[in-house]
């Protein structure tokens, strides 16, 4: 395998040199994370064993695997030595806003901060014998973020780690799964934050354990003998695919690449060095727990079980493997203590200075301090760092995407191209009438500027062949990681038509020009697939080049690159801008015994206010009787007074002006006994008469405002699928990742 890789790299280097000699505009790719390459090249016999267990010093720490954290292919080495401010997002009200304000304030941070003390963590979980610690750290960070925002209750919130564990390597909704290079059972295959981000951002979770219970009940462990019973869990339990409860909005990268604490040797990975401490602390205050990687194997020497303090004295794997170790476990940082004494650490493993992170583990509450422990600031293997920013999911939201496996590599203009600007775009086909409200993509560097445009009614040969939306969204406050951007104004697209999202990326003056995020084939992304006409690249915003055809022209077919650029389509809710319906007089009533009704028009301002209220309720998906996938057009409101003794009745109302319905007529009425919840009742319209039946009259009347609605069914879009299966075995190597490749542009 190694010889083959070197041979391919040599050929590609030669090809690059040949293309560089031509007077053409070029693009290039950054290399994969070298740590990922080294890890995947290692023979199975010498790689960190998936079933290896920690040499723990207490019974409660036994049988927890330490091979669950593996490197990501995504290379962040260009961020060596940099720090950045957290996103300047719009503030919300309440405690979360105050926490964000305090975290971003220039004043000194507190010397000690602990999310446990303010109720912003959930109970500690236990991964038992599985290698899915990376899902536990990701879900712990997600749960903490939801608690910090006040969007959930700590006692009730429990997100499923097993859901991500299973669907990382099993088919889901027609989307590709990750490959399993060494053929281990899926529950013993490790991962990292960017694998979790890929799954969450595409819509695979987060879901609660009520929908996808964890599998710990199938694991048997004898505390007396230390023996563990393993079963073929793939035959025991596979969680059913379910609608997500929470949506990942942002995943903010906080790691660091560069020299270790002693300034010697360059590290492949991303230790949380001193220069990043303040940034991570502010992230914890603003977003909640931060997921991170660490090396934990020699617990007898590195861990003080009496104080719960950990310090290995090691540094991460370097060019010389003898001088470092691999990160092999994922945890979540929940706070810090600048004065944590060095005397609390194990004898012979004491750091030079006081100070420690407060860290949540996934080995149950029997480990450390109720499941938590203290890691020295000087711990050289503590690496990465990702803050998860989430919100309640909208079940009626459509996700348009071609990158179910997430960002693998960065593209940039490359060579002799001085403007440091690149356009990248995706062409999508609308599967329903949608309102494109936001987009998401991976950001490689701080200080970059973006302009986002949406084009409707596009042709198949260019993302700018359609009609541009009137508003362009500009943003310059994004930070490294996965970012969602709300458009200045939503753009409506019609079912069956093509639309595009075009992103103009401009590198900062002192930054790097790695501008376009791309998913393509690699060892763990061998199932990546792409089709011509989906992803496009341009250096001038006018001439766009199909990314697949471009690579084929350069003699490098089969890499299946897809641009990591998603679009989110919400339901279209519209209100009538015409005067309130002209309705006066008595309504015909049938059924319900002694019931009488009188209808009347309302002032135009009251009509506008009620429609606004209904649209707000629709946007919150809280109108009973309307499916989240349906579009709703409001046609106006009127008042109806009803005398009744309960029960149900059917009302027939004559309209002074005819109405037109494209879908199904409904009326929407506020439930006065359910804290203002609205309910939609199906109606019939014929001639000049609108009729509908209301049950439980006592919940809505004696008087109510009635809003007439036109409800149209909306099909869900097809998810991105591909030809690759999800079986074990090596995926094709990401050829583009090994050396820069010159890409000759070709006009469409």
C-alpha positions, 0 to 999 in steps of 0.5 A, a space after each residue: 500500500 505504501 509503495 503504491 501511494 508513493 508511486 501515485 504521488 510521484 506521478 501526480 507531482 510530475 503532472 503538477 509540474 507539467 501543468 504549472 508550465 502552462 500559462 493557465 489559471 489553476 486551482 489546487 488542493 491542500 494535503 490531507 491531515 498527515 496524522 490521518 495518513 500516517 494512522 491509516 497507513 499503519 499495518 493492522 498489527 501495530 495500529 491502536 487495537 480497537 479492543 485494547 482496554 485501559 490499564 486502569 487502577 480501579 475496578 470502575 475504570 476497567 473494560 473501557 476501550 482506548 481506541 475510540 478516537 482516530 484522526 480526521 482527514 481534515 487538515 487544519 495545519 494552516 492555523 498554526 499559532 493563530 487565535 480568533 474571536 468567537 462569532 459575532 452572532 445576534 444575541 438572544 434574550 435571557 441567560 444565554 445572551 448574558 453568558 455570550 456577552 460575558 464570554 466575549 467581553 474583554 475583561 479577565 475571565 474567572 479563575 475557576 468556572 464549572 458548568 456542573 455548578 450552574 446546571 449546564 451538563 447532563 448526567 454522566 453516561 457510560 460507553 462500557 466496552 464500545 469504541 464510540 467515545 467520540 459520540 459521547 463527547 459530541 453528544 455531551 457538548 450538544 446537550 450542554 449547549 442546549 442547556 446553556 440556551 435554555 432549550 432543554 431540561 438537564 434531568 430529561 435531556 438524553 441524546 443517543 450516542 448509539 444512533 451516531 455509532 450505528 449510522 456512521 457505518 450503516 445505510 441511512 436515508 439513501 445517503 452514503 455511510 463511512 467505510 470501515 477500512 480494517 473490518 472491525 465491528 461497527 461499534 468498535 470503530 473509532 471516530 472524531 468530531 468531524 465525523 460526528 459533525 458530518 452525521 449531525 449536519 446532514 440530518 442523522 441526529 441528534 435524537 433522544 434515547 427515547 427514539 434510539 436507546 443505547 445498547 449498554 443493556 447488551 453488555 455483560 461485565 463481571 466485576 469480580 473476574 474482570 471478564 467481559 462478554 461481547 456479542 455480535 451487537 449488529 445482530 442484536 440492535 439496530 436503531 430505526 431511522 427517526 426524525 431528528 430532535 435537534 439540528 446542528 447549526 455550527 461546529 466551532 473549531 478551537 484546536 491548535 497546530 504547531 509546537 508543543 509546550 516546550 517549543 520542540 518539534 512540530 506536532 501533526 495534531 492540534 494540542 490545546 496549547 497555552 495560546 488557545 486556553 482563553 479562547 476555549 474558556 470563552 467558548 465554554 462560557 458561551 456555548 457549553 462543553 467543548 469536545 476534545 481528544 486525549 491519550 489515556 492508556 497508562 492509568 496506573 502511572 498517569 492518573 491519581 485515583 484519589 484526586 481524579 487528576 490526570 497528566 501523562 507527561 507525553 506529547 502527541 505522535 510526531 515525525 518520530 513515532 518513538 517520541 510521542 503517542 496517539 490520541 485515543 479517547 474523546 472527552 468533553 471539557 466543562 470548565 477550568 481551575 487556574 489554581 488546581 495544585 500540581 500536588 494533586 497529580 500522581 507522584 512522578 507525573 506532576 506538571 510544572 505549574 498549577 492549573 487544570 481543565 475540568 473534564 467529563 469522561 464517558 466511563 460512568 459516574 464511578 470514575 473520578 469525581 462522579 464521572 469527571 476528572 482534572 487534566 493539567 493545562 500542560 497535558 500534551 495529548 489533549 487536542 482538537 476542541 470543538 464547540 457544538 451549537 444546536 437548536 430544536 429541529 424543524 421537521 418540515 425543513 428540507 436539506 439540500 446537500 451532496 456531502 453526507 460524509 462531510 469535509 475531507 479536503 480544502 480547495 484553493 485558487 493556487 499558483 499565480 492567482 493574486 486575488 485570493 478569491 474563489 467562487 464555489 457553488 452547488 446546483 440543486 433541484 427543488 423537490 417542492 415549493 421551498 423557501 431557501 432560508 439559510 446555507 451552511 459550509 465549512 470555513 477554513 480560516 478566521 477573517 474570511 469574507 463571504 458573499 452568498 447568492 441564490 439563483 432560481 430557474 437555472 439551466 443545467 450548465 452553469 450555477 449562474 444561468 438563472 435569475 439572481 435573488 435580489 438580496 446578496 448575503 454578506 458575512 465576515 464573522 465566521 470562524 474555522 469549522 462548520 457554519 450556518 448562515 441565515 440569508 438576508 431574505 429567504 428565496 422561494 423556489 418552485 418544485 421541479 426547478 433548478 436553483 443554485 447557491 453561489 458562495 464568493 470566498 475571499 481570504 483575509 490579507 494575512 490568512 490562507 487561501 484554502 477557500 472551498 470545502 470538499 468531500 471526496 474519496 479517502 480511506 474512510 470516505 470511500 463511499 463518497 459519490 458525486 454526479 456531473 452538474 452538481 458542484 462548480 468552481 470559478 475564479 471570476 464568478 462568471 465562468 464556472 467549471 464542473 468540478 468532476 469534469 475538471 478533474 477528469 480533464 486533468 487525468 484524475 477521474 474517480 475522486 468523486 468530489 462534492 462541494 460541502 455546501 448545503 441549503 435549507 428549505 423551509 415551508 412557505 407561509 404567506 399572508 394576504 396583502 388584500 383587505 380582510 374578507 367581506 363577510 357579514 350576516 348569519 352563518 348556516 349551522 348544522 349539527 350540534 343541537 342548539 347552536 347559532 353563529 354570526 360572522 362579521 368582517 374585521 378591520 384591516 389592521 386586525 386582519 393583518 395582526 391575526 395573519 401575522 400571529 398565525 404565520 408565527 405559529 406555523 413557523 414554530 410548527 405549532 398549528 395542529 392539523 397542518 403537517 410540517 411538510 405543507 405550505 400554507 397561504 393565508 387568505 384573510 381573517 374574519 370574526 365569528 360569534 357562536 352561541 352553543 352548549 358544547 359539542 360540535 357543529 358544521 358552519 356554512 359561510 357565504 363569501 362576498 368575493 370569490 376565493 381561489 384555492 390551489 390546495 385544500 381549504 382550511 380554517 385556522 382557529 386559536 384554542 382559547 383553552 390551550 395557551 393560544 395554540 392554533 388548530 386547523 380544520 379542513 374546509 370545503 369551498 364551492 360557489 361562494 360558500 365556505 363550510 367547515 366542522 369544529 368539534 369541542 366548540 367550548 375550546 374555541 367560542 363564544 367568539 373567535 377570529 377565523 383565518 382562511 388558509 390554502 394548504 398545499 402538500 409538499 414532497 420531501 426532497 430526495 436525499 443525496 445518494 450514491 453508488 457506493 455501498 457501506 460494506 467493510 474494506 478500504 475505500 480508494 485513496 484520496 489522490 488529490 490529498 497527497 500533493 497539490 494538483 494543478 487544475 486547468 480551468 475550462 469554460 462552460 
